[in-house]
Amino acid sequence: MTSGQVARRGDQGSEPAGRRGVPAGRGGGTAGPRDGARILLLWDIDGTLIDGGHVVESIYPVVFERLTGRPARHRVSIAGRTELDIMDELFARHDVGAVEPDRVTAELAAELRRRAGELRSVGRALPGAAEALRALGNRDEVAQSVLTGNLRDNAALKLGSFALAEFIDPTIGAYGDDARERAALLPIARRRAAAAHGADFAAGATVLIGDTPRDVHTGRGGGARVIAVATGASGADALREAGADVVLADLRDTAAVVRAVRTPGPPTRVPE
């Protein structure tokens, strides 16, 4: 193992769907498998569904110091990355040797739990997020979950903190503790959804919604249709240049979001 890397563990994407699902009562959502679902819809969380304020970014240097005993002198970009990938770069930039992933994930989850009250205080669900989730979660043809760089427990806490978990099926999503590279998460979610629904959610049947060029590249690299929302750090032009099929200014227009998800065929652009 090279310096600056979290010690590797196996890709968890081959486990049976739902085996490590978020337990009931922890913000994991109530939506379940639907017969006849034809669209797998995967949402990013930070910058797409919620704004976590300063809490989200500030967790990583705190965890770094707790694990290494020294302060983080360098900052790293977190947009569109998995949490273990972020920590991996922090370790590498500070010339820290390999750290067991179980220790890293435990500290990341513990730190967010410690700051859950602060997250709820300074954070918010982004405008239109709850309405879009509700509208799409009520459609029989849509299986709705997340594709996120958050650890599974952290995703559940964030969604639960802002009352966004009700229409998400967490057992068919993909998370930052499933694979270090975000691009590897899409096939994991597809396998889980296929096992749960008895259907093959291939390229044309998968839709990813995110707010960063990395989200766009993840979806396009896996053949999914990509809806980008300019609610994070990246503007609409950057998201178009990254290859998003649809670019929305935000999620306020529920009908436009539903229309974008349900519209098959060649890429389209929804006016801002």
C-alpha positions in Angstrom: 0.0 0.0 0.0 1.3 3.4 -0.9 1.7 6.4 1.4 -1.4 8.6 1.7 -3.9 5.9 0.9 -6.7 4.5 3.1 -6.0 0.8 3.4 -8.2 -1.0 0.8 -11.1 -3.3 1.4 -13.2 -5.2 -1.0 -15.9 -3.5 -3.2 -19.1 -4.1 -1.4 -21.2 -3.7 -4.5 -21.6 -7.5 -4.9 -23.6 -7.9 -1.7 -27.3 -8.8 -2.0 -29.6 -5.8 -2.3 -30.8 -4.6 1.0 -28.3 -6.6 3.1 -26.7 -3.4 4.5 -29.8 -1.2 4.1 -30.3 1.6 6.6 -32.4 0.2 9.5 -35.9 1.6 9.9 -36.1 4.7 12.1 -32.7 6.0 11.0 -33.8 8.2 8.2 -33.5 5.4 5.7 -36.8 6.0 3.9 -39.9 3.9 3.5 -40.1 3.5 -0.3 -39.7 -0.1 -1.4 -39.6 -2.2 -4.6 -42.4 -1.6 -7.0 -43.5 -4.1 -9.7 -43.3 -2.5 -13.1 -40.7 0.2 -12.3 -39.0 1.1 -15.6 -36.8 4.0 -14.5 -34.0 3.9 -11.9 -33.6 7.4 -10.6 -30.5 8.2 -8.6 -30.0 11.4 -6.7 -26.9 13.1 -5.5 -27.3 14.6 -2.0 -25.0 17.5 -1.1 -25.6 20.5 -3.4 -28.5 18.7 -5.1 -31.0 17.9 -2.4 -29.5 19.7 0.6 -27.2 22.5 1.5 -25.2 21.4 4.6 -23.6 24.8 5.1 -20.1 24.8 6.5 -20.6 21.5 8.4 -20.1 19.2 5.5 -16.7 20.5 4.4 -15.3 21.0 7.9 -15.7 17.4 9.0 -12.8 16.1 7.0 -9.9 18.1 8.6 -11.4 17.4 12.0 -11.4 13.6 11.3 -7.9 13.9 9.8 -6.6 15.4 13.0 -8.3 12.8 15.2 -6.9 10.0 13.2 -3.3 11.3 12.8 -2.8 13.5 15.8 -1.8 16.6 13.7 -3.8 19.3 12.0 -4.5 19.3 8.3 -2.4 22.0 6.7 -3.9 21.4 3.2 -7.4 21.5 2.0 -8.8 19.4 -0.8 -11.7 19.7 -3.2 -14.8 17.7 -2.0 -17.3 18.3 -4.8 -18.6 15.2 -6.4 -16.2 12.9 -4.5 -16.6 10.0 -2.1 -15.8 10.6 1.5 -13.0 7.9 1.4 -11.5 9.5 -1.7 -11.5 12.9 0.1 -9.7 11.4 3.1 -7.3 9.5 0.8 -6.1 12.7 -0.7 -5.8 14.4 2.6 -3.6 11.6 3.8 -1.5 11.6 0.6 -1.0 15.4 0.7 0.3 15.2 4.3 2.4 12.1 3.6 0.4 9.9 6.0 0.7 6.1 5.6 -2.3 3.8 5.0 -5.2 4.1 7.5 -7.6 1.2 8.0 -10.9 2.1 6.2 -13.0 0.9 9.2 -11.3 3.5 11.4 -11.9 6.2 8.8 -15.5 5.4 8.2 -16.2 5.1 11.9 -14.7 8.5 12.6 -16.5 10.2 9.7 -19.9 8.8 10.8 -19.2 9.6 14.4 -18.2 13.2 13.6 -21.4 13.8 11.6 -23.5 12.4 14.4 -21.8 14.7 16.9 -22.6 17.6 14.7 -26.1 16.6 13.6 -27.7 19.4 15.6 -25.4 21.9 14.0 -26.1 20.5 10.5 -29.9 20.9 11.1 -29.4 24.4 12.4 -27.2 25.8 9.5 -28.3 23.5 6.7 -31.5 23.2 4.7 -33.3 21.2 2.1 -32.8 23.0 -1.2 -35.9 24.6 -2.7 -38.1 22.1 -4.5 -36.2 19.0 -3.3 -39.0 17.6 -1.1 -41.6 18.3 -3.7 -39.6 16.6 -6.5 -38.8 13.6 -4.4 -42.5 13.3 -3.4 -43.8 13.6 -7.0 -41.3 11.1 -8.4 -41.6 8.7 -5.5 -45.3 8.5 -6.1 -44.9 7.3 -9.7 -45.1 3.6 -10.2 -42.7 3.5 -13.0 -39.9 5.1 -11.0 -37.5 3.3 -8.5 -35.9 6.2 -6.6 -32.7 6.1 -4.6 -29.4 7.9 -4.2 -25.9 7.7 -5.8 -23.7 9.6 -3.4 -20.2 10.0 -2.2 -21.6 10.0 1.4 -21.1 7.0 3.5 -24.3 5.1 3.9 -24.9 6.2 7.5 -24.1 9.8 6.7 -26.5 9.8 3.7 -29.2 8.5 6.0 -28.5 11.1 8.6 -28.5 14.0 6.1 -31.7 12.9 4.3 -33.4 12.2 7.7 -32.3 15.6 9.1 -34.2 17.4 6.4 -37.2 15.1 6.0 -36.2 13.9 2.6 -36.0 10.1 3.2 -39.6 9.1 2.9 -39.6 8.5 -0.9 -36.0 7.1 -1.1 -35.4 3.3 -1.2 -31.9 3.2 0.5 -31.3 -0.5 -0.3 -31.0 0.1 -4.0 -28.6 3.1 -3.8 -24.8 3.3 -3.9 -22.7 5.0 -1.3 -19.2 6.2 -0.6 -18.4 3.1 1.4 -19.3 0.9 -1.5 -16.4 2.1 -3.7 -13.8 4.8 -3.5 -14.2 6.1 -7.0 -17.6 7.7 -7.8 -17.7 6.2 -11.3 -17.8 2.7 -9.8 -21.1 3.4 -7.9 -23.4 3.4 -10.9 -23.1 -0.3 -11.7 -23.5 -1.1 -8.0 -26.8 0.7 -7.8 -28.0 -0.9 -11.0 -27.2 -4.4 -9.7 -29.1 -3.7 -6.4 -32.1 -2.2 -8.2 -32.2 -5.2 -10.7 -32.2 -7.7 -7.8 -34.9 -5.8 -5.9 -37.2 -5.2 -8.9 -36.4 -8.1 -11.1 -35.7 -5.7 -14.0 -32.7 -4.6 -15.9 -32.1 -0.9 -15.5 -29.8 -0.4 -18.4 -28.5 2.8 -19.9 -31.8 4.2 -21.2 -33.6 3.3 -18.0 -31.2 5.0 -15.6 -31.4 8.7 -14.7 -28.9 10.4 -12.5 -29.5 13.9 -10.9 -26.5 15.8 -9.5 -24.9 19.2 -9.3 -21.2 18.7 -10.2 -19.3 17.8 -13.4 -18.2 14.6 -11.5 -21.8 13.7 -11.2 -22.3 14.3 -14.9 -19.2 12.3 -15.9 -20.3 9.4 -13.6 -23.7 9.2 -15.3 -22.5 9.7 -18.9 -19.6 7.3 -18.4 -22.1 4.6 -17.3 -24.6 5.4 -20.1 -27.2 7.0 -17.9 -29.2 10.1 -18.7 -28.0 13.0 -16.6 -30.0 15.9 -15.2 -27.8 18.6 -13.7 -29.0 21.3 -11.3 -27.0 24.5 -10.9 -27.6 24.6 -7.1 -24.0 23.8 -6.1 -20.6 25.3 -6.8 -20.8 24.6 -10.6 -22.8 26.9 -12.9 -25.1 25.9 -15.7 -22.5 26.4 -18.4 -20.0 24.2 -16.7 -22.6 21.5 -16.3 -23.6 21.7 -20.0 -19.9 21.5 -21.0 -19.5 18.4 -18.8 -22.2 16.7 -21.0 -25.4 16.9 -18.9 -28.5 16.0 -21.0 -30.7 18.4 -19.1 -29.6 21.5 -17.0 -32.0 23.0 -14.5 -31.4 26.2 -12.5 -32.9 24.4 -9.4 -35.6 22.0 -8.4 -38.4 24.5 -7.8 -40.4 23.6 -11.0 -41.6 20.1 -10.0 -43.3 19.5 -13.3 -40.1 20.3 -15.2 -38.1 17.9 -13.0 -40.7 15.1 -13.5 -40.8 15.8 -17.3 -37.0 15.7 -17.5 -36.9 12.3 -15.7 -39.6 10.8 -17.8 -38.5 12.0 -21.2 -36.5 9.3 -23.0 -34.5 9.8 -26.2 -31.7 12.2 -27.2 -30.4 14.8 -24.9 -32.5 17.9 -24.3 -32.0 21.2 -22.6 -34.6 22.6 -20.3 -34.5 26.4 -20.2 -33.3 28.0 -17.1 
